[in-house]
C-alpha cells in the first residue's frame, strides 16, 4: 500500500503523542515498553536521544484493551511511594518478590491491603483479630480510577488517618 506524506503524518506518532493516545504517564508507558506490551514500529538512537515511532492505529487498539490500564506500579514508583511513607505508622509497603507489591493501610484492627502484580490489582479490606481475618471483602480493579475509588470507599469504613489519605493521593498522581 502506498502512503502520501500527509497519510504518514496522520498515521505515525512520536512517543509523547503515543503516551497521550493510550492515556499513560511517561513512567507507566516505559514499563509497558519494557514488558513488550507496546512495541514501536521504528527506533533509532539510544538513551535520551532515542527516537521511537508508533502507528496510531496500533495504539488505539492497545488503548482499548483493559490490560493496558491495569494498575501496575513500576519498581521506581514503589520506591518513591515507600520513601514518602517512611515513618508512617498506618501505611506500609512490602515487596513479596519482583513485580508484586503490597501496600497496607492500618487503623487499629482494621486493614486495607492493595496487592499489585504484573497481571492484576486486588484490594482487600478486613479486620485482623489475633491472626484471623474477619469480614473480608475483596475487589479486583483494572484501572487507576477504580483503584483510587475503591480505596476511598474502604477508607470510609476502615481508615481515618490523614497519612493514608495522602498516600492514596500519591498513588493516584503516579498514574496520571
N, C-alpha and C positions, 0 to 999 in steps of 0.2 A: 504494500500500500504506500502511495506517495503522499507526503505531507508538505504543505506550504510552510513558510516561516511563521505565518500567523497561527496555523494549526499547532505547530510545535510550541510556540509561545504559550498557547492556551493549555496544552496538554502536559507540559513539563513544568515542574515546580522545584524551588530550592528547598533546602532543609527547613528553614524558618517558616516558609509557606506550608510545608508538609506538617509541621507541628501544629499549626493553626487548623488545618483541614481535619486532622484526626483528634484535635482537642486535647493534646497532651502538653505538659510542661517540657522544657528542654531536657531536664533530668529524666523524666519518665520516658520521653522519646528515645533518649540514649539507651536506657535499659532495654527497650524493645528492639533497638538495633542490635545490641549485643546478643539478645536472645533469638535473633533472626526472625522475629515476628514481623518486622518491617525490613525490607531489603531495597536499597537504592538500585536503580537500573544502571547508573553510571557513577563512578567515584574517580577522583583524581587528586593526588597530593596526599599529605599526611599531617597529623596534628591539627593545630588551629587553622591552618591554611587549606585543609581538605575541603574539596567541593563535592557535594553529594546532590544528585538529581533524582527526582521521583516522578512517576507517571501519576497524574491527578486521578485518573480512573481507578488505579490500584489502591490509592489512599482512600478514596470514597468507599470502596468495598471493605477495606480494613476498618474504617471508622464505624461501619455499620455492624461489625461483629462485636458482640458484648465482651469477648475475650480481651479486646484491646483496652477496655475500660475497667478491667479488674483493678482493685485497689491493692497494688503491689508496691511495697516500699523498696527502693534501692538500698544497697549497703550504705551509701553516703547519707541517704535520708534517715536511716535508722540511727546512724552515728550522730547526726545533727539533733535528732529528737532526744536521744539518750543524753546528750550534753545539756540540752535545755531542761531535762527532767532531773538532772543531778541534784541530789539533796532533797528532792520532794518525797514526802512520806506516803502520799496517796497515789503515786504513779510509779510503775517500774517497767523496765524493758528488759526482756530476756531473749537471747538468741539461742534457739534449740540447736540449729545447725544452719549452714549457709542456705539462704533462700527461705527461711522460716523464722518468723519473729512473733513474740508475744508482747503485747502491751497490756498491762493490768492496772485498772483503776480500783482503788480500795477505799472503803469507808466503813470502819468497824468490821463487822462480819460480812458485809456485802461486797461483792466483786463484779466487775465487768471486765471481761477479757476480750481482746481482739487478737485473733490468730491469723497472721498474714503469711501465706506462702505463695509460691510461683503461680499456682493454678486457682487459688480461691482465697477468700477472706471470710472469716466467720466471727460473729460477735456473740459472746455467751455471757449471760447475767445469772447470778446465783448468790445464795447465802452460804457461807462456809462456817459450819459449826463443827469444831474439832477438825477431823479430816474428811468429813462428809459434806457433799453439796446438796442443798435443798432448794426447791423452787426453780430449777434450772430452766432457762429459756434460751434457745439458740436461734440466730438469724444468719443466713448466708447472704452476703451482699456482693454486688457485681460492679458497682460504681462508687466513686468517691462520695458523690452526693448521698447515696444510700448509706454508706459507712457513717458519714457525719450525722445524718438524720437519725440513724439507729442509735448512735452514741448519745445524741441529745435526748432521745426518748428514754433510754435507760437511765440517763443521768437524773431525770425527774424522779425516778423511783429509788435509785441506789446511791446516788452521789450528791454531795452538797459542796465539795471543796472547789475553791476558785482555781487551784492548781490543775485539777482535772479539766476544767472548762478551758483554761489556757492551752493545755496540751491538745485538746480536741481541735481548737482553732489552728494550732500549728500543723496538725495532721492535714486539715483542710487546705491550708495555704501551700503545703508541699506539693499538692497535686494540681493546683490551679494556677 
